[in-house]
């Protein structure tokens, strides 16, 4: 009887878990760059793909073509009972605020912004820590002691990347020159590879030989320019080392895939909570990428120095200034 009871209890637990899993109808609204941008959105898509592969639960995807479609798509999902709904990027802040207020029983998550509502989880990252790491590696690899940064939309978040990168470069070489350009002031700045190429070539003409692009799809133009000119580039968000092997020094990996996966997993197992979640180096939320595509560019000595710097950031021995704490790059 005891064995039968245990089997029955196990069966009931499995059935309950399955029923709970079936209750969630997850969805995502990508930003206008789309899920195939090879960067930020694609990182989220990778997390969603893993979740579906692990659980069998399909995620409803919306790819808006303009700003108006963001709110429309989000509201349509909420009305149809999808939950949780992930909003990809800070540009969706107002849409999440409005739609989440209207549908208080639906769980929402927004990446890279904060919406203070009881049914919204806000996921932030310590991009300055990861950017410090790749800035340090850029300075190690540079032969000219001049490194560059190309940002997408000129907003505090991207200044945060830039400032962390500058700190890392100057930690390794205090006399390093750091040149920086932003692509634009509208969302189009994320999808302008032609402009990315122009900015990169301009920096190369001024002595830069390594450029970190935190610019979404615009970065593809930077990487191509680096390949054409025999220089080095650094990817962002997802591991972009494979895009131009031998040209990509590394990528500043921002684990938006992990963030997306966690949101759905928490909803599935009943542990989802609203509020702010911040992921940094210590949490595996940001890092630098080393794989077969770039290992020939990173010597054993460089890797050892990177490991040391990473450990010191995690321990607090190295303090990386967060631009968004005071909107300055003072350090």
N, C-alpha and C positions, 0 to 999 in steps of 0.2 A: 504493500500500500504506500509505504514511504517513497519508493522509487516512482510509483505511478503519480504520486502527488508532485514530485519534483519535475517530472516530464510535463505534467499538466501546467504547472506554474511557469515553466520555461516557455511552453507553447503560448500561454496567455500573454507573457511578456513580449514575445516576438510579435504576436498579433497586435498588441497595443502599440508597440513601436511602429509597426507598419501602418496602422491606422493613423497614428500621429504624423508620420512622414507624408501620408497621402493628403493630409489636411493642408500642407503648405503648397502654395502656388507661386513660386519665386519668379521675379521678373527683373529686368535691368533696362535702364534708359541710357544709352551711350551718348557721348557728346557728338557734335556735328562732324568730327573727324572720322567717325565710324569705327567699327570693331577691328578693321583691318589696317589701322594706321601704323602698325609695326612698333607701337610705343605704348602710351598710356592706356588707351582703350583695349588694345590687344592683350595687355597684361590682365585686365579684368576678364576679358573673354577666356583667357587661359585658365583662370581660376574657376570660371563657370563651367568650362568643359570638364575640368577635373571633378567638380562636384557632381555633374551629371553622370560621368563615368563611374564614380564611386557609389552613387545612390540610385541611379536610374531615373532620377527626377529631372524632367525637362524644365528649362528656364526660358520664359517668354522674353524675347529680345526686341527692343525698339531702337531703330536708328533714325533719329530725326534729321531732316535736311536743313532746317532753319530753327531759329529760337522759338518761334510760335509753336512749332510741332513738339518741342520739349514738354511744355506744360500740357498740351493736348494729349500727347501720348501717355504721360504720367497719370493724368486724370482718367483716361480711358481704362488703364490698367487697374487703378484703384476701384473704379466703379464696377469692374468685372470681378473683383474679389482677389486680385493677385496680391500676394504678401509673402515675404518682404519684397519691397521694390528698391533696387539700388540705383541711385543717381550718380553718374560718373562725372565728377568735376565740380569746381566751385561755381561755374556759370549757371548751375541749376539751383542755386541757393534759394532764390525767390520762388521758383516753381515748387520746390519741396515745401517751403514755408506755407504757401497757399494751399496746395493739394493735401498736405498732411493735416492741416487744420480742418479741412473739409471732410476728411475721412479718418477720424481719430482711432478707428479700430484696425486700420491697416498699418503694418510696420514698414518704416522707410529707413534707408541708410544713405548717407551722402558722403562721398569721398572728397577730401580736400576742402571741406568747409564745415561750419557749425550752424546747425538749426536747433534752437533750444525749444523742443516740444517733447511731450511725454511719449510720443510714438516714433521718435527719430533717433537713430544712432549716427553720430558724426565720427568719421574715421580720419584722423590726421597722421602725418608722418614727420619724422625728424630729418627732413631732406638735407638740412645743413650738415648733419653728421656724415651722411653718405657722400655729399658733395665735397666735404673736407678730404675724405679718402681719395677720391678721384683727382682732386686738385694736387694732392701730395704726389700721386703717381705721375700726373702730367709733368710736374716739376722734375721728378726723377728721370723721366724719359726725354725731356726737352734738351736739345743740343744748343739752342739759342738763348735759353733762360727767359723765353717769352712764350706765354701760353694765352689762349683765348677762350672766350665764352660767348655763345650765341643763344639768347633767350627767345622764347616765343612772345606771348603777350606780356607787355610791360605792366606787371602787377607785383604786389609785395611777395607773393609766393615764389615767383621766378627770381626776384631779387634775393630771396632766401637761398636759392640754389647758387646764385652768383657769389654771394658773400661767403658761403661755406667753401666754395671752390677756391676763392682768392685766399682764404685763411690757410687752406691745406697747401696750396702752392708756396705760400710765403713761410709756412712752417718748415718746409724742406729747403727752400732757397729764399732767404729774407730779401734778397735783391731782385727777385723775379719780377718781370713785367707781366701784368695781367690786363689784357684788352677785352672789353665787353661791348656787345651790341644787343639791342632788343629788336625783334622783327617788326612789331607794330603794337597798336593799342586796341585792337578789336579781335574777336575770336578767329578772324581769318589768318591771324599771325601763326596759328598752329598748323596751317596747311598750305604753306607757300615755299616749297623747296627751291624755286628759282631765286627767291630772296635769300634763302639760306646759303645758296651757292655764292651769291654776290657778296654777302657779308663775310663768308669764310675766305674768299679770295682776297678781299680787302685786308683782312687780318694777316693772311699769309704774306702779302706784299710788305707788311710792316714788321716782319721778322718772326711772327708767331709760327710755331711748328706743331702745336697740339691744340685742338679746340674741343671743348665740352659743349654739346648742344642740348639744351633743355627746352625743346621747341616743338615737340610732337612731330608731325609729318614734315615740318620745315627742316628738321634735322637731317632728313634724307639727302637734301641738297648739300648740306655741310659735309656729310660723309663722302658723297661723290666727289666734291671739290678736293677733299683731303686725299682721296685715292688718285685723282688726276694730277695733283701737285706733289705726290710722294710725301705727304705729311701724315699726321696721326689725328684721329678723332676719338671722342668718347661718347658713347650712347647713353640713353636715359630711360628710366622707368622699367621696361622689360629688358632682358639681356639681348642687346642688339649686336653682339660681337660677330654673329654670323652674316650680317648684312654686307660687310666689306672685310672679310678675313685678311689679316696682315696690315690693315689700315686702322681697324678699331683697337685702340690701346686697351680699353675696357668699357664697361657700362656701369653707370650708377643705378643699381637695381633698386627699384621701389616696389615693394611686394604688394601691389594692388590686387594681384591674384590671390594672395593669402587673405587680404581684407575681404574680398568678395566671397571667397569660400567660407570664411568664418561667419559672416553674416547669415548665410543660408544654413550652415551647420547648426548654429545657435538656435535659429528659428525651428529647425527640424527637431532638435532634442529638448527644446523648451527652456533654453538658458539665455535667449536673446534679451538684451537690456538696452534701454535708451541711454543717452549721455554721450560723453566724449571718450574715444579710444585713441591713444597716441602710440604709434609704433616707431621704434628707433633701432639703432644698431644692436642694443642688448636684447631686443625682442625678435630680431631677425627681420625687422620691417624694412630696413635699408641695408645696402652692402655694395661691394664692388664685385664684378664678375671676372672670374678666371676660368678659362676652358681651353679646349683644343684650338679654338680660333685665334686666341691671343697669347697663348703660353710662350711662343717664341719671342714675344716683345717684352716679356716680364722675366728678368733674371732672378736667380735664387736670392741674390742680395736684395733686390727690389721687393720681392715677396716677403722676405723676412722683415724688412723695414715697414711694409704695409701691415703685417700681422702685429707688429709692435705698436704702431700708431692706433690701429683698431682697438687693441686691448686697453690702451691708455685712454681712449675716448670712453669706452664702456666703464672703466674704473673711475672715471672722473678726473684723472690726472691731466688729461687734455680737455679743456673746456672750449667748446665751439659756440661762438656767438650766433644766436638766432636773430636774423634781420627783422623778423616779424614781431619780436619782443619790444622793439622801440623804433622800427622803421629806419634804422641806421646800420651801417656796416662798421661799427666801432669795435675794435678788439685789441 
